[in-house]
Amino acid sequence: MAVELTDEQQRVLEECHGFVRGQTFVLLSKDTYRRMMGLESDAELAESLKAVERGLADVNAGRTRPYEDVLHELRS
């Protein structure tokens, strides 16, 4: 999904150094996301964003497991 920010949203994001938190959302600039994830190349950024999209698709399709089950499996 391609979304464009309004001028006001872009201004607020810039004023807040690339991070805005609302009651129902978190908004990161691409540069802030890249720094947080330790991504150096455009290819790494693209792959990371694809992984996020795949993960959200899995959640929306119900392909999830309880955290406790996964943690128990990892500790076994």
C-alpha positions as CSV (number, residue, x, y, z in Angstrom):
1,M,0.0,0.0,0.0
2,A,1.4,3.4,-1.0
3,V,0.4,6.2,1.3
4,E,1.4,9.8,1.2
5,L,1.6,12.0,4.2
6,T,-0.1,15.4,4.3
7,D,2.2,18.4,4.6
8,E,1.2,18.7,8.2
9,Q,2.0,15.1,9.0
10,Q,5.4,15.4,7.3
11,R,6.1,18.6,9.2
12,V,5.3,16.9,12.6
13,L,7.4,13.8,11.7
14,E,10.3,16.1,10.9
15,E,9.9,18.1,14.1
16,C,9.8,14.9,16.1
17,H,13.0,13.6,14.6
18,G,11.3,10.8,12.6
19,F,9.2,9.3,15.4
20,V,5.6,10.1,16.2
21,R,3.4,8.1,18.6
22,G,-0.3,8.4,18.8
23,Q,-2.9,6.5,20.9
24,T,-3.5,4.1,18.0
25,F,-0.4,4.3,15.8
26,V,3.3,4.7,15.6
27,L,4.8,6.5,12.7
28,L,8.5,6.2,11.8
29,S,10.4,7.9,9.0
30,K,12.3,5.6,6.7
31,D,15.6,6.9,8.0
32,T,14.5,6.3,11.6
33,Y,13.4,2.8,10.8
34,R,16.6,2.1,8.9
35,R,18.7,3.2,11.9
36,M,16.6,1.2,14.4
37,M,16.9,-1.9,12.4
38,G,20.6,-1.5,11.6
39,L,20.0,-1.5,7.8
40,E,22.8,-0.1,5.8
41,S,21.7,-0.8,2.2
42,D,18.6,-0.1,0.2
43,A,18.4,-3.8,-0.5
44,E,18.4,-4.6,3.3
45,L,15.7,-2.0,3.8
46,A,13.5,-3.4,1.0
47,E,13.9,-7.0,2.4
48,S,13.0,-5.8,5.9
49,L,9.9,-4.0,4.7
50,K,8.9,-7.1,2.7
51,A,9.3,-9.2,5.9
52,V,7.1,-6.9,7.8
53,E,4.4,-7.1,5.1
54,R,4.6,-10.9,5.1
55,G,4.3,-10.9,8.9
56,L,1.2,-8.7,8.8
57,A,-0.3,-10.9,6.1
58,D,0.3,-13.9,8.3
59,V,-1.5,-12.2,11.2
60,N,-4.4,-11.1,9.1
61,A,-4.7,-14.7,7.7
62,G,-4.7,-16.2,11.2
63,R,-1.3,-17.9,10.8
64,T,-0.1,-17.2,14.3
65,R,0.9,-19.2,17.4
66,P,0.7,-18.2,21.0
67,Y,3.9,-16.6,22.3
68,E,4.1,-19.1,25.2
69,D,4.1,-22.1,22.8
70,V,6.9,-20.6,20.7
71,L,9.0,-19.7,23.8
72,H,8.6,-23.2,25.2
73,E,9.6,-24.7,21.9
74,L,12.7,-22.5,21.7
75,R,13.7,-23.4,25.2
76,S,13.4,-27.2,24.6
